[in-house]
Amino acid sequence: MITPSLAQVKSALLVLNGEVGLELSHFHRLLSQADFIVCADGAVRHLTNLGVNPQLIIGDLDSIDAHLLEEAKLAGVAVIEHTDQELGDFEKALTWLKNENFESVEVIGMNGGRTDHTLSNLSVMLRFADAFKHISAHEKENTVGILTHESTREVTGWSGRRVSGWLVPARARADSGSGPG
């Protein structure tokens, strides 16, 4: 069972399996601000190293260590296995968050050190820009958010961080691919 009641949650921290590279204080800030924590597949390793459990692990489960998966299940973490190989774990997680009516998603671990993966992940974020009131990705000293004409975002408390807004016209989002169903 997934707790807290999804009717009460608005914001999610989505942890991907790439490099996190955040200062520990920034990582803890994101954890404390999230109503719900989701790990895409093997990304649970990032939280396990800090003694934190997500509420949900989602993906095809091809990159998660079997021992970590078993520990998560024993700790009460919900697991959703999607074996569809046409979608990446990032897109599977965002689709689930959209379907559960989350409003805000903060993403970490999006950059895996490969440009093709980073560009693919940015493309996924772009396709989901209209599915959430806010979506942004955090890495090292940078935070990148996608802004649409409907978006508003107040940036406070991020002293010393580089913050970028990616303003994307509606036509570009519509032409970027199939998008969330």
C-alpha atoms as one frame of an Amber mdcrd trajectory, in Angstrom:
protein
   0.000   0.000   0.000   1.283   3.447  -0.923   1.114   6.038   1.859   0.325
   8.845   2.561  -3.078   9.071   0.893  -2.405  10.216  -2.655  -5.328  12.628
  -2.388  -3.199  14.680   0.029   0.073  14.820  -1.879   1.059  17.497  -4.346
   4.836  17.319  -4.805   7.184  14.483  -5.615  10.902  13.947  -5.592  11.774
  11.635  -8.475  15.172   9.988  -8.174  16.712   8.647 -11.386  19.634   6.264
 -11.682  22.149   8.799 -13.047  24.711  10.841 -11.163  23.179  12.798  -8.307
  26.172  14.972  -7.449  24.217  17.260  -5.124  25.557  18.725  -1.933  24.083
  16.755   0.949  22.283  19.846   2.293  20.554  20.414  -1.061  19.630  16.735
  -1.306  18.115  16.833   2.199  16.225  20.038   1.355  14.627  18.339  -1.652
  13.801  15.272   0.453  12.185  17.377   3.181  10.106  19.421   0.708   8.649
  16.402  -1.092   5.303  14.915  -0.118   6.233  11.696  -1.912   9.493  10.056
  -3.023   9.694   7.899  -6.139  12.732   5.984  -7.391  13.042   4.885 -10.977
  14.403   1.340 -10.870  18.015   1.171  -9.607  17.974   4.755  -8.333  16.959
   3.397  -4.946  20.708   2.935  -4.331  21.069   6.708  -3.947  18.560   6.794
  -1.091  19.651   3.537   0.525  23.136   4.989   0.974  21.528   7.744   3.078
  19.220   5.435   5.023  16.102   6.783   3.270  13.329   4.691   1.728  11.109
   5.965  -1.085   7.393   5.325  -1.056   7.574   3.817  -4.552  10.028   2.099
  -6.894   8.868   1.991 -10.514  10.411   0.684 -13.727  11.374  -2.500 -15.512
  13.593  -3.441 -12.539  16.534  -4.346 -14.755  19.063  -2.134 -12.968  18.112
  -2.575  -9.317  20.205  -4.838  -7.141  18.047  -7.806  -6.066  19.151  -7.378
  -2.434  18.125  -3.685  -2.418  14.791  -4.560  -3.989  14.101  -7.190  -1.329
  15.112  -4.789   1.468  12.818  -2.103   0.045   9.887  -4.515  -0.118  10.518
  -5.618   3.481  10.518  -1.941   4.503   7.053  -1.499   2.951   8.109   0.294
  -0.227   5.576  -0.190  -3.029   7.013  -1.619  -6.245   5.455  -1.272  -9.692
   7.130  -3.331 -12.388   6.618  -2.134 -15.979   8.336  -4.449 -18.431   7.444
  -2.329 -21.492  10.771  -1.587 -23.205   9.286   1.128 -25.440   9.345   3.573
 -22.520  12.243   4.458 -20.259  11.929   4.338 -16.482  11.845   8.157 -16.314
   8.818   8.274 -18.596   7.141   5.409 -16.701   7.587   7.297 -13.422   6.328
  10.616 -14.829   3.304   8.893 -16.357   2.448   7.372 -12.974   2.889  10.745
 -11.207   0.696  12.452 -13.825  -2.001   9.800 -13.493  -1.952  10.252  -9.704
  -2.458  14.038 -10.126   0.837  15.280  -8.706   1.363  18.990  -9.325   5.104
  19.411  -8.850   8.059  17.135  -9.606  11.674  17.713  -8.637  14.062  15.348
 -10.444  17.560  14.286  -9.413  19.943  11.814 -11.017  18.984  12.858 -14.539
  22.526  13.231 -15.859  24.275   9.911 -16.247  27.455  11.240 -17.797  26.269
  10.440 -21.333  25.048  13.279 -23.513  22.527  11.064 -25.331  20.921  10.060
 -22.020  20.816  13.657 -20.816  19.232  14.880 -24.060  16.726  12.039 -23.959
  15.807  12.907 -20.375  15.402  16.594 -21.269  13.139  15.521 -24.133  11.020
  13.486 -21.706  10.793  16.495 -19.359   9.709  18.628 -22.302   6.943  16.198
 -23.288   5.621  16.258 -19.719   5.907  20.040 -19.217   2.143  20.523 -19.436
   1.355  17.543 -17.195   2.565  19.327 -14.040   2.408  22.843 -12.671   6.152
  22.578 -12.115   8.926  20.221 -13.145  12.645  20.818 -12.659  15.882  18.861
 -12.543  18.695  19.355 -10.040  22.360  18.495 -10.404  25.525  19.730  -8.726
  25.214  23.547  -8.676  22.446  23.710 -11.286  18.672  23.632 -11.311  16.853
  23.588 -14.641  13.120  24.039 -14.962  10.798  23.990 -17.940   8.488  26.980
 -18.016   5.329  27.135 -20.090   3.002  30.079 -20.529   0.909  28.589 -17.700
   3.906  28.196 -15.365   4.787  30.335 -12.417   7.733  29.635 -10.198   9.101
  31.601  -7.299  12.747  30.820  -6.685  13.834  31.416  -3.108  16.369  29.914
  -0.741  18.768  28.739  -3.443  21.629  31.070  -2.670  24.785  30.097  -4.516
  23.002  27.888  -7.074  22.701  28.500 -10.791  19.014  28.411 -11.750  17.935
  28.199 -15.389  14.462  28.429 -16.801  13.757  26.806 -20.125  10.818  28.677
 -21.673   9.275  26.445 -24.302   6.485  27.656 -26.592   3.372  25.471 -26.788
   4.013  24.651 -30.466   7.457  23.225 -29.660   5.991  21.036 -26.913   3.244
  19.782 -29.229   5.817  18.893 -31.907   8.237  17.186 -29.526   6.745  13.722
 -29.688   3.844  11.671 -28.504   3.803  13.113 -24.982   1.928  11.739 -22.018
  -1.274   9.931 -22.935
